[in-house]
Each structure stands twice: as C-alpha cells, then as structure tokens.
C-alpha cells in the first residue's frame, strides 16, 4: 500500500484512489430506501434528528435505508428555504423485476407530523395522495458533517451537474445524507435501479444514466446493486454485467452462496432464465480510512473481493 500522508492531511478518498481499492460489494443490501426532504445542515447521522428518530427505528426494523434529501425540486428545497410540504419517497425491492418500486407523497412540513406519517407508511399504511415515482432519482452524497470528502467532492459534483443539466423532467438530482462508502467519494445511488456508484465525475454519472457506453467501461465505479443480498453476489453480478451489458439491470436477479466460496447468480425468469457460477475470494483486507486520522488509526477493515471462474451454467445464450 502507498504511504499515507500526515494525519491532518489524510483524505479517505485520496488514500482509496492511491491504493486502487475496488468498490464492488460495498453497496450494502436493503429491502428498501426511505427518502425524505430535510433542509441542511444535517447532523453526523440523520437518525439523530429528533423528529426522525422514531422513523429511523421503524426503517431499521424493516431493512430499509433512511436517506435525507434536498435540492431535487430546485429552489423549493434549497438550504434555508421554508417548506410547506416535504416530499417523501419509499422504494421497495421487487425481486420479480430486479428493481426498487418507488412511491412518493407530499407530507406535512411539520417534522413530527411528517415522521408519524412516514413511520406508518414504512409499516404498510400509505398516506393519501401517494403515487408512483416516474423520474430517475439520483442521490449524490454531500454529507459534509459525516465525511469531508463527501462534503467537498460530492458537493462540487452536485454543483457541476446542476449547472450542466438545468431542470430535467426525466432525472431528479438530490443531495443526500451518508450512503456508506464515503472513501469512494463522490458516491451516488440511482433509483429505481438501486445501483450504487463511487469515484464519480460528471462523465461517469452521465454514462451510467444514458447507458451509451458498454457497461464494461464504467464498472470500475460500480459498488453493486443494493437489492442483492450479499457483497459476493454483487461482485458476481458485476462480472456478468461486464459481458452481458446494461440490460441485466432491468431483469429479475438473485443469487446464492456455497460454503466453498462459490456463488450462483440467476438473471431473468421463465424460459429466459439464465444462471452463472463463479468463485469469489478475498484479494485484500484493507483498513477503512477516516478523514483527518492516520491510516493506522482506522477502526474498521473491509475485504476487497475478487471473482474468478465465472461461467454461464444454465439457460439460453445471451
């Protein structure tokens, strides 16, 4: 590994890039995402927002990831503005389609009332006026109180994308709270796909959204699909995505792990169902750096995964 700079100079994303850390398998696995408009600044953890604490407990119990968002509706959601209503979205994983199904509603701006409605919604009781989401939601992490790299790299990328895109009907760009993987900043979640990405710049974000380039050219940014149940299954999905292309992200996908390190991934359903098998091993076990602290003070480690012997074992050819 490369030498780390002095503690006061260390930036987690710089160390990660310098050591060519592969982001695959770091997406986390979730049954759903809960998005709620909340103005900046956010505390270190959004579950520390007093009104939101009960929602966080309900979301955690349901296996849903809680994300504060701002900016997706332009000036109405800008920092310092007064909201009459807060937009909230609940995305739930649909294994039959291989995507998260999104529903959205306008909730009362009062934080306590909003939290009550949102907790009930997670529990299956949708608020009045709930409708399907129709745009692609891009959640770009800019949570500066959680990590300096997200607060700088992520926020700068958000500014650049807003200037380039203007108002788009097909995509809503949100600044969001911590998504995990801050060492890969800038990071983003793309919904309803549920794909998570790192090491981003404007070209990479636009390539992922437009799917104009071969998927294999952008997979060094890929952290995995949050609807898949484990890091190893996410890693095999990337191998298949590299050869089969973007289209598999629009199909049912699931996987299973064997005790010998083997992983099976299924794509599609019915007569079109295909299956791949691969071996997944640990290439390196690396420290997870914290901005402003020496790498020797890292409190966590994470395995970097490697996929070998990936082959299709069932179903029609692609």
Secondary structure, DSSP 8 states (H G I E B T S, - for coil): ------GGG--HHHHHHHTT---TT-S---SEEEEEE--S---SSGGGSTTTHHHHHHHHHHTEEEEEEE-TTGGGGSTT---SEEEEEEEEEETTTTEEEEEEEEEESSHHHHHHHHHHHHTT---TT-EE--SEEEEEE--TTT-HHIIIIIHHHHHHHHHHH-S-SSEEEEEES--S-GGG-S-EEEETTTEEE-S--HHHHHHHHH--S-GGGTGGGEEEETTSSSHHHHHHHHHHHHHH-GGGGGS-EEEEE-TTSEEEEEES-GGG-EEEEEEEEEEEEEE---TTS-GGG---EEEEEEEEEEEEEESS--
